[in-house]
Amino acid sequence: MMAAATTGTVGSRRAPWAGPAAVFLAVVVTQLVLVAVAGTDIPFQDQWDIEGRWLFPTWIGGGLRATDLFRAFNEHRIVWTHLLNLGLFAANGQWDPLVELAAIAVLRAGLAAGLAWLLGRGLTGRGRIAVAAGVAVAFLPHLAWQNVLWGIESHTYFVLGFSVIALAALGAEDRPGRRTLGGLVAGGAALLAMGAGAFVPVALLGLATVRAIERRRVAGAGGRDVWPALVLLAAALALRVEVPEHAVLRAATPGEFLNAFGRALAWPHGGQPLATVAMNLPLALAVAGRVAGRRRAARGEDFVLLLGGWAVAAAGAMAWTRGGGHEFDGGVPSRYVDFLVLLPLANAWCAVALAGEATAGGRRVARVAAGAWGIFLFVGWLGLSAEVMQRLILPRMRDRDAPVRLAVAFQHGGDPAVFAGQPLLLVPHPDPGSVRAVLTDPRMQGVLPPSFQPGRPVGPLSRAVRTLLGRQ
C-alpha cells in the first residue's frame, strides 16, 4: 500500500495538509457513492431496538435522561453514537438511516485523513504522497461495507478516532502535561465510544515494554509511559460489561481461539490463517530489531507500533469473544475490517522503513523483499475486493430497494412470512416483533424513515442527503 522512504527530513514545499485533504475527499466521495447505489433508509438489526424502541421514542416522550446515554448495549457503551443520532433526529425531525450513513462517511473520511497526517509527519514529499495513497486505498468503503451501510455503526469511527488521538498524544516520550491530559481525555472518550477503547492502554503498555527493554531498565522515564496506560486500563475494567447470552460465542478451546486470531491477523488473507506470519513479518522484524539493540526507532515509528499493537489487541479480543461461533468460518466479518486495516498499514510502514535502513550491500535484497511483501498484501486485498463486489455489492446495486419492499410489505400486512426464505441481509431484524413494535408505536408516528411514510414531507437533512446522493 505504501512505497517510499520513511526517513529523512521534509523535502517538499507541498503543504502538509494536501495529502490528508486528498484522502478525506477520496474516502468521503467513494463512500457516498456506495451509499447512493447500495444504501437504504430501512433500519437494520440493533437499530430497531436501540434507536426505534428506546432512544427516539424516549426522547419524544420526554423521559430520556443524560445518564441513560451511558447505559451499556451488549458489551459496549456508545455515548457518542447516541448523541450523534439523536442530534440528527432532532435536526431532521425524522428518523432517517440515510442521513446517519452520510454522517458516517464524514467521520470515516476524517479518521482516514487524520491517519494520513499522523503517519506522514516528518516524511519527504514523496513519502507523504505514498502514505496518503496507502491510507486512501485502505479506507475504500467496499471491504467495510457493514459499517458503511448500517446507520448505527458510527461507534466504530468514534472509537477509532478517539483511540488514534489518545495513542498519538500518550505515545510521545517528551510530552507536556497538557498533552498527557488531552490523551487521557481522548482515551476516556474512546471507552465511551465502544468497548474497543480498552485496546488503547494495552497498546501503550506494549510500547512501554519495548522501550524498557531498549533502555535495559524499567525505572526512570518508563513511569511516564506506564501510568496513563494504567489509569485508562482501570477505567476500562470499571466500565466492562459481561453479557451472559454471548458466552456461547466465545472461543471454547485454544484451537478455536488460534484459528480466529490467525484469520484476523492475516487480513486481507483472512481465509488463510497461516498467512499471519508473512503479513506481520515487517512489524515483527522492526520490534525485534529494537529489542535486540540492532536498530533504533525511525522518526514516527512509535506511533506506528501503537497502531499495530492496537490492531493486534483488537484481533485478540475478536478471537476470544467471537471465536466460538461461526463468524470467522469464511474469513473476517466486514464490521471488523476498519479495526484490522491498521495492521497492514503499520506493517507497510515498517517494511519501507526497514528497506531504507538496509546497508548498501543488502539494500537491493531488502527492497525486493519489501516489494514482494507489498505484492502479497495487494493480491490479498484484490482477491477479497473481487469477492465482496461479486457476492454482496453488485447484487445489492442491482436491486437496492429489495429491503425496502420487504419492510414496507411487512408494515402493511403485518405478516412475518414476507421475510421467510429471504437472505439475512434483506431481513430488517431477526425478531419481526421488534419491527412491529416500532412501526406501531404512537410516539414514532410521523417520524419514521421516509420509506414507511411516503405521503409525508421529508425532513431537511433527508432532503439534503437525498439530493447529494441523487436519490430525489
C-alpha positions as CSV (number, residue, x, y, z in Angstrom):
1,M,0.0,0.0,0.0
2,M,2.9,2.3,0.6
3,A,6.3,2.6,-1.2
4,A,8.6,5.4,-0.2
5,A,11.4,6.1,2.1
6,T,10.2,6.8,5.7
7,T,13.3,8.5,6.8
8,G,14.8,11.9,6.1
9,T,13.7,15.4,6.5
10,V,10.8,17.0,4.8
11,G,12.0,17.8,1.4
12,S,9.0,19.2,-0.3
13,R,7.2,22.5,-0.3
14,R,3.9,20.8,-0.7
15,A,1.5,21.8,2.1
16,P,1.5,19.0,4.7
17,W,-2.3,19.1,4.7
18,A,-2.6,18.4,1.0
19,G,-2.3,14.7,1.3
20,P,-4.7,14.3,4.2
21,A,-7.2,16.6,2.4
22,A,-7.0,14.4,-0.7
23,V,-7.5,11.3,1.4
24,F,-10.6,12.9,3.0
25,L,-12.1,13.7,-0.4
26,A,-11.3,10.3,-1.8
27,V,-12.8,8.4,1.1
28,V,-15.9,10.6,1.5
29,V,-16.7,10.6,-2.2
30,T,-16.3,6.8,-2.7
31,Q,-18.3,6.1,0.4
32,L,-21.1,8.4,-0.5
33,V,-21.2,6.7,-3.9
34,L,-21.5,3.3,-2.3
35,V,-24.3,4.6,-0.1
36,A,-26.0,6.1,-3.1
37,V,-26.0,2.8,-5.1
38,A,-26.5,0.3,-2.2
39,G,-27.8,2.1,0.9
40,T,-31.4,2.4,2.0
41,D,-33.3,4.1,4.8
42,I,-34.5,0.9,6.3
43,P,-33.0,0.4,9.8
44,F,-31.1,-2.9,10.4
45,Q,-31.0,-5.2,13.3
46,D,-29.8,-3.3,16.5
47,Q,-31.1,0.0,15.1
48,W,-34.7,-1.1,15.7
49,D,-34.1,-1.9,19.4
50,I,-31.6,0.9,20.3
51,E,-33.0,3.8,18.2
52,G,-36.5,2.8,17.2
53,R,-37.7,1.2,20.5
54,W,-35.6,3.2,23.0
55,L,-33.7,6.3,22.1
56,F,-36.0,8.2,19.8
57,P,-39.4,7.4,21.5
58,T,-38.0,8.0,24.9
59,W,-36.7,11.4,23.7
60,I,-40.1,12.2,22.2
61,G,-41.9,11.3,25.4
62,G,-39.6,13.5,27.4
63,G,-38.2,10.6,29.5
64,L,-34.7,10.5,28.3
65,R,-32.1,11.4,31.0
66,A,-28.4,12.2,30.3
67,T,-27.4,9.2,32.4
68,D,-29.4,6.9,30.1
69,L,-26.9,7.6,27.3
70,F,-24.2,5.8,29.3
71,R,-26.1,2.5,29.6
72,A,-24.5,-0.5,28.0
73,F,-25.8,-2.2,25.0
74,N,-24.3,-5.7,24.7
75,E,-20.6,-5.2,25.7
76,H,-20.4,-1.6,24.6
77,R,-21.3,2.0,25.8
78,I,-21.9,4.0,22.6
79,V,-22.5,7.5,24.1
80,W,-21.2,9.5,21.1
81,T,-23.3,7.4,18.6
82,H,-26.4,8.2,20.7
83,L,-25.6,11.9,20.8
84,L,-24.9,12.0,17.0
85,N,-28.0,10.1,16.0
86,L,-30.2,12.0,18.5
87,G,-28.8,15.3,17.1
88,L,-29.5,14.2,13.5
89,F,-33.0,13.1,14.5
90,A,-33.8,16.3,16.3
91,A,-32.4,18.5,13.5
92,N,-34.2,16.5,10.8
93,G,-37.5,15.9,12.6
94,Q,-37.4,12.4,11.3
95,W,-35.5,9.1,11.7
96,D,-33.5,8.5,8.5
97,P,-30.7,6.0,8.4
98,L,-29.5,7.5,5.1
99,V,-28.7,10.7,7.0
100,E,-26.8,8.6,9.5
101,L,-24.9,7.0,6.7
102,A,-23.8,10.3,5.3
103,A,-22.6,11.3,8.8
104,I,-20.6,8.1,9.0
105,A,-19.0,8.9,5.6
106,V,-17.7,12.2,7.0
107,L,-16.5,10.6,10.3
108,R,-14.7,7.8,8.4
109,A,-13.1,10.2,5.9
110,G,-11.9,12.4,8.8
111,L,-10.4,9.4,10.5
112,A,-8.5,8.4,7.3
113,A,-7.3,12.0,6.8
114,G,-6.0,12.1,10.4
115,L,-4.2,8.9,10.0
116,A,-2.6,10.1,6.8
117,W,-1.4,13.2,8.5
118,L,0.0,11.4,11.6
119,L,1.7,8.7,9.6
120,G,3.2,11.2,7.2
121,R,4.7,13.5,9.8
122,G,8.4,14.0,9.1
123,L,8.5,12.2,5.8
124,T,9.7,13.5,2.5
125,G,7.2,14.9,0.0
126,R,7.1,11.6,-1.9
127,G,6.8,9.7,1.4
128,R,3.7,11.7,2.4
129,I,2.2,11.1,-1.0
130,A,2.8,7.3,-0.6
131,V,1.3,7.3,2.9
132,A,-1.8,9.3,1.6
133,A,-2.2,6.8,-1.3
134,G,-1.9,3.8,1.0
135,V,-4.4,5.2,3.6
136,A,-6.9,6.1,0.8
137,V,-6.8,2.6,-0.6
138,A,-7.1,1.0,2.9
139,F,-10.2,3.1,3.6
140,L,-12.1,2.4,0.4
141,P,-15.5,1.5,1.6
142,H,-16.4,-1.8,0.0
143,L,-14.5,-4.1,2.3
144,A,-16.0,-2.4,5.4
145,W,-19.5,-2.4,3.8
146,Q,-21.3,-3.4,7.0
147,N,-20.0,-0.3,8.9
148,V,-20.6,1.9,5.8
149,L,-24.2,0.8,5.1
150,W,-25.5,0.3,8.7
151,G,-26.6,3.6,10.2
152,I,-25.7,2.8,13.8
153,E,-22.1,1.9,13.1
154,S,-20.7,5.3,13.8
155,H,-19.3,4.0,17.0
156,T,-16.6,2.2,15.0
157,Y,-15.2,5.6,13.9
158,F,-15.7,7.3,17.2
159,V,-13.7,4.6,19.0
160,L,-11.0,4.6,16.3
161,G,-10.8,8.4,16.2
162,F,-10.5,8.9,19.9
163,S,-8.1,5.9,20.2
164,V,-5.8,7.4,17.5
165,I,-5.8,10.7,19.2
166,A,-5.0,9.1,22.6
167,L,-2.2,7.0,21.1
168,A,-0.7,10.0,19.3
169,A,-0.8,12.1,22.5
170,L,0.3,9.5,25.1
171,G,2.8,7.7,22.9
172,A,5.2,10.6,22.8
173,E,8.1,10.3,25.3
174,D,8.7,14.0,25.8
175,R,5.2,15.4,26.2
176,P,4.0,18.3,28.2
177,G,1.4,17.8,30.9
178,R,-1.4,19.3,28.8
179,R,-0.7,16.7,26.1
180,T,-0.9,13.9,28.7
181,L,-4.2,15.3,29.9
182,G,-5.6,15.5,26.4
183,G,-4.5,11.9,25.8
184,L,-6.3,10.8,28.9
185,V,-9.4,12.6,27.9
186,A,-9.3,11.1,24.4
187,G,-8.7,7.6,25.9
188,G,-11.7,8.1,28.2
189,A,-13.8,9.2,25.3
190,A,-12.8,6.1,23.4
191,L,-14.1,3.9,26.3
192,L,-17.4,5.6,26.0
193,A,-17.5,5.1,22.2
194,M,-17.2,1.3,22.2
195,G,-15.6,-1.5,24.1
196,A,-12.6,-1.4,21.8
197,G,-11.5,1.7,23.6
198,A,-9.9,-0.7,26.1
199,F,-7.2,-1.5,23.5
200,V,-5.6,1.9,24.0
201,P,-3.9,1.1,27.3
202,V,-3.0,-2.4,26.0
203,A,-1.1,-0.8,23.1
204,L,0.5,1.8,25.4
205,L,1.7,-0.9,27.8
206,G,3.2,-2.9,24.9
207,L,5.1,0.2,23.7
208,A,6.3,0.9,27.2
209,T,7.6,-2.7,27.4
210,V,9.6,-2.3,24.1
211,R,11.1,1.0,25.4
212,A,12.0,-0.5,28.7
213,I,13.8,-3.4,27.0
214,E,15.6,-1.0,24.7
215,R,16.8,1.0,27.7
216,R,17.7,-2.2,29.6
217,R,15.9,-0.8,32.6
218,V,12.3,-0.4,33.8
219,A,12.7,2.5,36.2
220,G,13.0,6.2,35.4
221,A,11.3,7.6,32.4
222,G,9.4,4.4,31.9
223,G,6.9,5.6,34.6
224,R,5.7,8.3,32.2
225,D,4.9,5.7,29.7
226,V,3.0,3.4,32.1
227,W,0.9,5.4,34.5
228,P,-1.5,6.9,31.9
229,A,-2.0,3.4,30.5
230,L,-2.8,2.0,33.9
231,V,-5.3,4.8,34.6
232,L,-7.1,4.0,31.3
233,L,-6.9,0.3,32.0
234,A,-8.5,0.7,35.4
235,A,-11.3,2.8,33.8
236,A,-11.8,0.1,31.1
237,L,-12.1,-2.6,33.8
238,A,-14.6,-0.4,35.7
239,L,-16.8,0.1,32.6
240,R,-16.5,-3.6,31.4
241,V,-19.8,-5.3,30.8
242,E,-20.5,-9.1,30.8
243,V,-23.3,-10.4,28.5
244,P,-24.1,-14.0,29.7
245,E,-26.0,-14.7,26.5
246,H,-22.8,-14.2,24.5
247,A,-20.8,-16.7,26.4
248,V,-21.6,-19.4,23.8
249,L,-19.8,-17.2,21.1
250,R,-16.5,-17.3,23.0
251,A,-13.6,-19.5,21.9
252,A,-14.0,-22.6,24.0
253,T,-10.7,-24.2,23.0
254,P,-7.2,-23.0,22.1
255,G,-7.8,-24.2,18.6
256,E,-10.9,-22.1,18.1
257,F,-9.1,-19.0,19.5
258,L,-5.9,-19.5,17.4
259,N,-8.0,-20.1,14.2
260,A,-10.0,-16.9,14.7
261,F,-6.9,-15.0,15.8
262,G,-4.9,-16.1,12.9
263,R,-7.6,-15.2,10.4
264,A,-7.8,-11.7,11.9
265,L,-4.1,-11.2,11.9
266,A,-3.8,-12.5,8.3
267,W,-6.3,-10.0,6.9
268,P,-6.8,-9.5,3.9
269,H,-5.8,-13.1,3.6
270,G,-8.4,-13.9,6.2
271,G,-9.2,-17.3,4.7
272,Q,-5.6,-18.5,5.3
273,P,-4.6,-18.2,8.9
274,L,-1.1,-19.3,8.1
275,A,-0.6,-16.1,6.2
276,T,-0.3,-14.4,9.6
277,V,3.4,-14.9,9.7
278,A,4.1,-13.3,6.3
279,M,1.6,-10.5,6.8
280,N,3.1,-9.3,10.1
281,L,6.8,-10.0,9.4
282,P,7.8,-6.4,8.8
283,L,6.3,-5.2,12.1
284,A,7.8,-8.2,14.0
285,L,11.3,-7.5,12.5
286,A,11.1,-3.8,13.4
287,V,10.2,-4.6,17.0
288,A,12.7,-7.5,17.3
289,G,15.5,-5.2,15.9
290,R,14.8,-2.6,18.6
291,V,14.5,-5.2,21.4
292,A,17.8,-6.8,20.4
293,G,19.5,-3.4,20.1
294,R,20.3,-3.8,16.4
295,R,18.4,-0.7,15.3
296,R,16.9,2.5,16.7
297,A,13.4,3.7,16.1
298,A,12.8,5.7,13.0
299,R,11.0,9.0,13.3
300,G,7.3,8.4,13.9
301,E,7.8,4.7,14.4
302,D,6.5,4.6,18.0
303,F,3.1,5.8,16.7
304,V,3.1,3.1,14.0
305,L,3.9,0.4,16.7
306,L,1.0,1.7,18.7
307,L,-1.4,1.4,15.8
308,G,-0.2,-2.1,15.2
309,G,-0.5,-3.0,18.8
310,W,-4.0,-1.7,19.0
311,A,-5.0,-3.8,16.0
312,V,-3.4,-6.9,17.5
313,A,-5.3,-6.4,20.7
314,A,-8.5,-6.0,18.6
315,A,-7.8,-9.2,16.8
316,G,-7.2,-11.0,20.1
317,A,-10.5,-9.7,21.5
318,M,-12.4,-10.7,18.4
319,A,-10.9,-14.2,18.6
320,W,-11.8,-14.6,22.3
321,T,-15.3,-13.1,22.3
322,R,-16.5,-14.5,18.9
323,G,-14.1,-17.3,18.1
324,G,-16.5,-20.0,19.3
325,G,-19.2,-19.1,16.8
326,H,-19.2,-19.3,13.0
327,E,-18.4,-15.7,12.2
328,F,-14.8,-16.4,11.2
329,D,-15.5,-19.5,9.1
330,G,-15.5,-17.6,5.9
331,G,-12.8,-15.1,6.9
332,V,-13.1,-11.8,8.8
333,P,-16.5,-10.2,9.2
334,S,-16.8,-6.9,7.4
335,R,-17.6,-4.9,10.5
336,Y,-14.1,-5.7,11.9
337,V,-12.2,-4.6,8.9
338,D,-11.6,-1.0,9.9
339,F,-10.1,-2.2,13.1
340,L,-7.7,-4.6,11.4
341,V,-6.7,-2.4,8.5
342,L,-4.4,-0.6,10.9
343,L,-2.2,-3.7,11.0
344,P,-1.3,-3.9,7.3
345,L,-0.8,-0.1,7.3
346,A,1.7,-0.5,10.2
347,N,3.4,-3.4,8.5
348,A,3.7,-1.5,5.2
349,W,5.3,1.5,7.0
350,C,7.8,-0.9,8.8
351,A,8.6,-2.7,5.5
352,V,9.6,0.5,3.8
353,A,11.5,1.7,6.9
354,L,13.5,-1.5,7.1
355,A,14.3,-1.4,3.4
356,G,15.5,2.2,3.8
357,E,17.7,1.3,6.7
358,A,19.5,-1.6,4.9
359,T,23.2,-1.4,4.3
360,A,24.5,-0.8,0.9
361,G,25.2,-4.5,0.4
362,G,21.8,-5.6,1.4
363,R,19.7,-2.8,0.2
364,R,18.6,-4.4,-3.1
365,V,17.6,-7.6,-1.3
366,A,15.7,-5.6,1.3
367,R,13.8,-3.6,-1.4
368,V,12.9,-6.7,-3.3
369,A,11.7,-8.3,-0.1
370,A,9.6,-5.2,0.7
371,G,8.2,-5.2,-2.8
372,A,7.3,-8.9,-2.6
373,W,5.5,-8.3,0.7
374,G,3.6,-5.4,-0.8
375,I,2.5,-7.5,-3.8
376,F,1.4,-10.3,-1.4
377,L,-0.7,-7.7,0.5
378,F,-2.2,-6.3,-2.7
379,V,-3.1,-9.7,-4.1
380,G,-5.0,-10.5,-0.9
381,W,-6.7,-7.1,-1.0
382,L,-7.6,-7.5,-4.7
383,G,-9.0,-11.0,-4.2
384,L,-11.1,-10.0,-1.2
385,S,-12.3,-7.0,-3.1
386,A,-13.4,-9.1,-6.0
387,E,-15.2,-11.5,-3.7
388,V,-17.1,-8.8,-1.8
389,M,-18.0,-7.0,-5.0
390,Q,-19.3,-10.1,-6.7
391,R,-21.1,-11.6,-3.7
392,L,-22.5,-8.5,-2.0
393,I,-22.0,-5.1,-3.5
394,L,-23.1,-5.8,-7.2
395,P,-26.2,-7.8,-6.2
396,R,-27.2,-5.1,-3.8
397,M,-26.7,-2.5,-6.6
398,R,-28.9,-4.4,-9.0
399,D,-31.8,-4.5,-6.5
400,R,-31.0,-1.8,-4.0
401,D,-34.6,-1.5,-2.9
402,A,-35.2,-5.1,-2.0
403,P,-35.0,-4.4,1.8
404,V,-37.4,-1.5,1.3
405,R,-40.0,-3.7,-0.4
406,L,-39.9,-6.4,2.2
407,A,-40.1,-4.0,5.2
408,V,-42.9,-2.0,3.6
409,A,-44.8,-5.2,2.8
410,F,-44.5,-6.2,6.5
411,Q,-45.6,-2.7,7.6
412,H,-48.8,-3.0,5.5
413,G,-49.7,-6.7,6.1
414,G,-48.0,-7.4,9.4
415,D,-47.2,-11.0,8.3
416,P,-43.7,-12.1,9.1
417,A,-44.0,-14.7,6.3
418,V,-42.8,-12.0,3.9
419,F,-39.3,-12.5,5.4
420,A,-39.4,-16.3,5.1
421,G,-36.6,-17.7,2.9
422,Q,-35.1,-14.2,2.3
423,P,-31.3,-13.6,2.7
424,L,-30.4,-12.4,6.1
425,L,-29.2,-9.1,4.8
426,L,-32.7,-8.3,3.5
427,V,-34.4,-9.0,6.8
428,P,-34.5,-5.9,9.0
429,H,-34.4,-7.7,12.3
430,P,-34.3,-11.4,13.4
431,D,-37.5,-10.8,15.5
432,P,-40.3,-9.3,13.5
433,G,-41.9,-8.3,16.8
434,S,-39.2,-5.6,17.3
435,V,-40.0,-4.1,13.9
436,R,-43.7,-4.2,14.6
437,A,-43.3,-2.5,17.9
438,V,-41.6,0.4,16.3
439,L,-43.9,0.7,13.4
440,T,-47.0,0.7,15.6
441,D,-45.6,2.9,18.4
442,P,-47.7,6.1,18.5
443,R,-44.7,8.1,19.6
444,M,-43.0,7.2,16.3
445,Q,-45.9,8.1,14.0
446,G,-44.9,10.9,11.7
447,V,-41.1,10.5,12.3
448,L,-40.5,7.0,10.8
449,P,-38.0,6.7,7.9
450,P,-39.3,8.2,4.6
451,S,-39.9,4.8,3.0
452,F,-42.5,4.0,5.8
453,Q,-44.4,7.3,5.3
454,P,-44.2,8.1,1.6
455,G,-47.0,10.6,1.7
456,R,-45.4,12.9,4.2
457,P,-42.8,15.6,3.5
458,V,-39.2,14.5,4.4
459,G,-37.0,16.4,6.9
460,P,-34.5,19.0,5.8
461,L,-31.5,16.7,6.3
462,S,-33.2,13.9,4.5
463,R,-33.8,16.2,1.5
464,A,-30.2,17.4,1.5
465,V,-28.8,13.9,1.7
466,R,-31.1,12.6,-1.0
467,T,-30.1,15.5,-3.2
468,L,-26.4,14.8,-2.6
469,L,-26.9,11.1,-3.3
470,G,-29.0,11.7,-6.4
471,R,-32.0,9.9,-4.8
472,Q,-34.7,12.6,-5.3
